[in-house]
């Protein structure tokens, strides 16, 4: 049986994807949604659990995220503006919203229709009025971009990829023009981060604090880039920090030669 799936994928890709879509839809219909209440980094939220991935990620208490503490020391404060790009179902966006308070604003962008709908429900459940949620892909230019709308989807390079649909694309500069320049940007878009940074040329001049999940050379190469390319956008006016694990301290990143090849977490902090 182990050899059937690869052979089917190579020889009959459309049939293979149709079967995967049928299995995916069946799994979605069989999941029974429910709502939980947990403490996420010191904040109690109600969160709607509408799929198996969300159950694993959100149906338990969270410790406070190290990146929020780091950003809190470097630009995240009451009244500031945060761009949460690749926001999934808005749990982290709600954490930002608590930290910036009613006078601040969180602009939440998510490309998956399912996740954006659940995220909007989470915002409503908790009564937030300082979160703006947008359904879009963050890209280099505006227009439409193919996107694989799985539970944790990514930009597609071929319309034949699994669950691929065109989704409206926006740029970071476009967001800044509409909502104002951000103080903090949080970017987690499954390997498409370099394309998003190319659409942020004006925003980068304002020297916000950035936190980027860089997804590894193997994934970035799908889009013609690599991990080390992220440093090209943050020159002498920024200090660079990183970590390779989900938790733990950030350490100074000393040049391109030190950039990991696998997934890592990158922070660019403006020099004061």
Backbone torsions as a table, in degrees:
resi	resn	phi	psi	omega
1	UNK	NA	-30.2	-176.6
2	UNK	-62.3	-25.0	-177.8
3	UNK	-90.4	-10.8	-176.0
4	UNK	-70.6	-47.2	-176.7
5	UNK	-61.3	-48.0	177.4
6	UNK	-61.1	-38.7	-179.9
7	UNK	-66.6	-41.1	178.7
8	UNK	-65.4	-40.4	-179.9
9	UNK	-63.6	-40.4	-178.9
10	UNK	-73.7	-44.5	-172.7
11	UNK	-86.2	-31.9	-176.4
12	UNK	-136.6	68.6	-173.6
13	UNK	-60.4	-37.8	-179.4
14	UNK	-67.6	-42.4	177.1
15	UNK	-62.0	-42.2	178.9
16	UNK	-59.4	-44.6	180.0
17	UNK	-68.6	-36.8	176.8
18	UNK	-61.1	-41.5	178.8
19	UNK	-65.4	-41.5	177.5
20	UNK	-63.6	-40.7	179.7
21	UNK	-65.0	-39.4	177.7
22	UNK	-62.3	-45.3	-179.9
23	UNK	-64.7	-40.7	179.9
24	UNK	-63.6	-46.7	-179.6
25	UNK	-63.7	-39.4	179.1
26	UNK	-63.1	-45.2	178.8
27	UNK	-61.6	-38.1	179.4
28	UNK	-66.0	-41.1	-179.6
29	UNK	-68.1	-30.3	-176.9
30	UNK	-80.8	-14.9	-179.5
31	UNK	-77.8	131.8	178.7
32	UNK	-99.1	108.2	-177.9
33	UNK	-64.8	153.5	177.4
34	UNK	-155.9	167.7	-178.9
35	UNK	-119.0	138.0	-178.9
36	UNK	-121.8	167.1	172.1
37	UNK	-130.3	120.3	179.7
38	UNK	-138.0	170.4	174.3
39	UNK	-100.4	121.1	-177.7
40	UNK	-113.8	102.1	179.2
41	UNK	59.4	36.4	178.9
42	UNK	93.2	-3.2	179.9
43	UNK	-115.4	130.4	178.3
44	UNK	-89.7	123.6	178.9
45	UNK	-128.8	151.7	162.6
46	UNK	-89.3	133.8	-178.6
47	UNK	-131.8	129.2	178.7
48	UNK	-83.0	125.1	-179.7
49	UNK	-102.1	106.9	-172.2
50	UNK	-115.3	2.9	179.7
51	UNK	-160.4	167.6	-174.6
52	UNK	-67.6	-32.5	179.2
53	UNK	-67.4	-44.6	177.8
54	UNK	-62.5	-35.4	177.7
55	UNK	-59.5	-45.2	179.7
56	UNK	-68.7	-34.6	-176.2
57	UNK	-83.2	-38.0	-165.4
58	UNK	-116.6	-11.9	-176.8
59	UNK	-87.5	55.9	174.7
60	UNK	-171.1	162.3	176.6
61	UNK	-68.4	148.9	175.7
62	UNK	-113.7	142.1	164.8
63	UNK	-72.6	165.0	176.2
64	UNK	-67.3	136.1	-177.3
65	UNK	-72.5	134.2	178.9
66	UNK	-61.0	-33.7	-179.4
67	UNK	-67.8	-30.6	177.3
68	UNK	-68.7	-40.0	177.2
69	UNK	-64.0	-41.9	179.9
70	UNK	-65.1	-45.0	179.6
71	UNK	-67.0	-30.2	177.1
72	UNK	-64.1	-28.2	176.8
73	UNK	-86.9	-5.4	-173.2
74	UNK	-140.2	46.6	172.1
75	UNK	124.9	-24.7	179.8
76	UNK	-81.6	117.0	-176.8
77	UNK	-155.8	170.7	178.9
78	UNK	-61.4	134.0	177.5
79	UNK	90.5	-3.6	-176.5
80	UNK	-89.3	172.5	-177.0
81	UNK	-111.1	127.5	-178.8
82	UNK	-117.8	133.3	169.0
83	UNK	-101.3	116.8	175.9
84	UNK	-105.3	101.5	-169.6
85	UNK	-107.8	112.6	-168.7
86	UNK	91.1	52.5	-166.0
87	UNK	-84.0	-3.5	-178.3
88	UNK	52.6	-115.7	-174.2
89	UNK	-111.0	25.6	168.7
90	UNK	71.5	14.3	177.5
91	UNK	-67.3	-47.1	178.0
92	UNK	-68.8	-36.5	177.2
93	UNK	-58.0	-36.8	178.4
94	UNK	-69.0	-32.3	175.2
95	UNK	-65.6	-43.9	175.0
96	UNK	-58.6	-44.1	-175.3
97	UNK	-61.6	-35.5	175.7
98	UNK	-64.9	-41.0	-176.7
99	UNK	-71.5	-35.5	-178.6
100	UNK	-84.6	-17.1	175.3
101	UNK	73.3	178.2	-176.1
102	UNK	-60.5	-26.7	-179.4
103	UNK	-83.8	-7.7	177.4
104	UNK	-98.2	-178.5	-177.6
105	UNK	-147.7	139.5	173.6
106	UNK	-116.8	123.1	175.1
107	UNK	-101.1	111.6	-174.4
108	UNK	-104.7	125.6	-178.9
109	UNK	-123.2	130.0	-179.8
110	UNK	-143.7	137.9	-174.2
111	UNK	-90.8	-21.3	-178.6
112	UNK	-83.5	126.3	179.2
113	UNK	-60.5	-43.6	178.7
114	UNK	-59.8	-49.1	-177.0
115	UNK	-66.4	-35.9	-179.9
116	UNK	-66.9	-37.5	179.5
117	UNK	-67.8	-42.3	177.0
118	UNK	-66.6	-40.4	178.8
119	UNK	-61.2	-41.0	177.8
120	UNK	-65.1	-36.6	177.5
121	UNK	-65.0	-41.3	178.7
122	UNK	-62.6	-41.7	177.7
123	UNK	-60.6	-43.8	-179.8
124	UNK	-67.4	-41.4	179.8
125	UNK	-56.6	-33.8	-174.2
126	UNK	-103.1	4.2	171.7
127	UNK	70.6	26.1	179.8
128	UNK	-75.6	136.0	175.1
129	UNK	-116.4	0.4	-178.0
130	UNK	-111.6	23.3	175.3
131	UNK	-120.6	124.9	173.8
132	UNK	-107.2	123.5	-175.7
133	UNK	-110.4	128.0	-177.9
134	UNK	-123.1	138.9	175.9
135	UNK	-95.5	105.9	-177.3
136	UNK	-169.0	160.7	168.2
137	UNK	-93.1	136.6	173.7
138	UNK	-88.2	120.9	-170.5
139	UNK	-140.9	-176.6	-179.9
140	UNK	-75.0	-35.4	-179.6
141	UNK	-136.0	161.9	177.0
142	UNK	-79.1	161.9	-178.4
143	UNK	138.9	-140.4	174.7
144	UNK	-121.7	144.3	178.1
145	UNK	-131.5	140.3	175.8
146	UNK	-72.0	135.4	-176.6
147	UNK	-139.0	135.0	176.9
148	UNK	-87.1	107.0	-171.3
149	UNK	-86.5	61.0	171.6
150	UNK	-86.9	-175.5	-177.5
151	UNK	-64.5	-27.5	175.0
152	UNK	-136.4	69.3	-166.6
153	UNK	-73.9	176.0	179.6
154	UNK	-148.7	164.9	177.0
155	UNK	-65.1	137.1	179.7
156	UNK	-95.7	150.1	174.8
157	UNK	-106.4	-2.3	-178.1
158	UNK	-146.9	133.4	-179.0
159	UNK	-65.3	-14.1	177.6
160	UNK	-84.8	-1.9	179.2
161	UNK	-68.9	162.2	-174.1
162	UNK	-59.2	127.2	175.3
163	UNK	52.7	38.3	-177.2
164	UNK	-83.8	132.7	177.0
165	UNK	-141.9	151.7	173.7
166	UNK	-73.2	135.1	178.5
167	UNK	-129.0	143.1	178.9
168	UNK	-58.0	134.4	177.5
169	UNK	-105.6	139.8	175.1
170	UNK	-129.7	163.0	178.4
171	UNK	-110.6	158.9	175.8
172	UNK	-63.6	-40.2	177.0
173	UNK	-62.3	-37.8	177.3
174	UNK	-64.2	-40.3	177.0
175	UNK	-63.1	-43.1	-179.4
176	UNK	-64.4	-37.0	178.6
177	UNK	-65.9	-36.5	-177.5
178	UNK	-80.3	-41.7	-171.8
179	UNK	-110.2	-6.8	-175.8
180	UNK	100.8	154.0	-177.6
181	UNK	-64.7	136.4	-178.5
182	UNK	-80.5	154.9	170.2
183	UNK	-89.1	-31.1	-177.9
184	UNK	-139.0	137.4	174.4
185	UNK	-125.8	134.2	179.7
186	UNK	-120.0	115.1	-170.7
187	UNK	-121.0	117.3	179.3
188	UNK	-143.8	87.4	-172.2
189	UNK	-128.7	37.4	164.7
190	UNK	55.3	47.2	173.7
191	UNK	99.6	-8.7	-177.0
192	UNK	-97.2	16.7	-171.8
193	UNK	-65.1	-33.0	-179.2
194	UNK	-68.7	-40.6	176.0
195	UNK	-60.1	-41.6	179.2
196	UNK	-63.5	-40.3	179.8
197	UNK	-66.0	-32.5	177.2
198	UNK	-64.0	-24.3	177.4
199	UNK	-93.5	20.0	-176.9
200	UNK	-126.8	27.6	-173.3
201	UNK	-60.0	-42.6	179.9
202	UNK	-74.0	-40.6	-179.8
203	UNK	-62.1	-37.7	179.7
204	UNK	-61.5	-27.0	-179.6
205	UNK	-69.4	-20.1	-177.5
206	UNK	-86.1	-3.6	173.5
207	UNK	54.5	56.9	168.6
208	UNK	-76.6	171.3	172.1
209	UNK	-91.2	131.8	-177.0
210	UNK	-115.6	139.9	168.4
211	UNK	-126.0	123.1	-174.1
212	UNK	-129.7	127.3	168.1
213	UNK	-85.3	112.3	-178.2
214	UNK	-98.4	121.9	-159.6
215	UNK	-90.8	7.2	174.6
216	UNK	102.4	147.1	-176.6
217	UNK	-57.7	-36.7	-177.4
218	UNK	-62.4	-36.1	-179.4
219	UNK	-84.9	-43.5	-179.8
220	UNK	-63.9	-29.4	-179.2
221	UNK	-63.3	-23.6	175.8
222	UNK	-58.4	-29.3	-178.3
223	UNK	-108.6	15.3	174.9
224	UNK	78.0	26.0	179.7
225	UNK	-136.7	-177.9	179.5
226	UNK	-148.4	166.8	-175.0
227	UNK	-53.8	-46.0	-173.8
228	UNK	-62.7	-20.5	-180.0
229	UNK	-60.8	-23.4	-177.4
230	UNK	-61.6	-31.1	-178.1
231	UNK	-69.4	-21.7	-179.5
232	UNK	-62.1	-22.8	-176.7
233	UNK	-92.1	-8.7	-175.3
234	UNK	-129.6	88.9	-173.1
235	UNK	-89.4	-144.8	-169.0
236	UNK	-62.2	-20.4	-177.2
237	UNK	-78.1	-4.5	180.0
238	UNK	-120.6	149.6	165.6
239	UNK	-99.3	143.6	-173.1
240	UNK	-112.3	133.5	177.9
241	UNK	-133.7	158.5	178.9
242	UNK	-157.3	165.7	166.7
243	UNK	-149.5	156.1	-177.9
244	UNK	-104.0	-10.5	-179.4
245	UNK	-110.1	162.3	178.7
246	UNK	-61.0	-33.8	-177.9
247	UNK	-124.4	167.8	178.7
248	UNK	113.1	171.1	-175.9
249	UNK	-76.0	152.4	170.2
250	UNK	-83.5	142.2	177.0
251	UNK	-122.6	160.4	-178.4
252	UNK	-65.1	135.8	177.1
253	UNK	-100.8	115.5	-173.4
254	UNK	-100.2	75.3	172.3
255	UNK	86.5	170.8	-174.7
256	UNK	-62.6	-32.5	-177.8
257	UNK	-64.5	-21.2	-178.8
258	UNK	-92.8	-2.8	-177.5
259	UNK	-71.3	127.6	179.2
260	UNK	-64.6	154.9	175.7
261	UNK	-85.4	-26.5	179.4
262	UNK	-90.9	-178.0	-179.5
263	UNK	-58.3	139.3	173.9
264	UNK	-150.8	171.9	-176.4
265	UNK	-115.3	124.2	-170.5
266	UNK	-116.9	136.2	174.8
267	UNK	-126.2	130.9	175.6
268	UNK	-114.9	115.9	-174.8
269	UNK	-113.4	125.4	-179.6
270	UNK	-60.9	140.9	173.6
271	UNK	-73.3	130.4	-175.3
272	UNK	-92.7	NA	NA
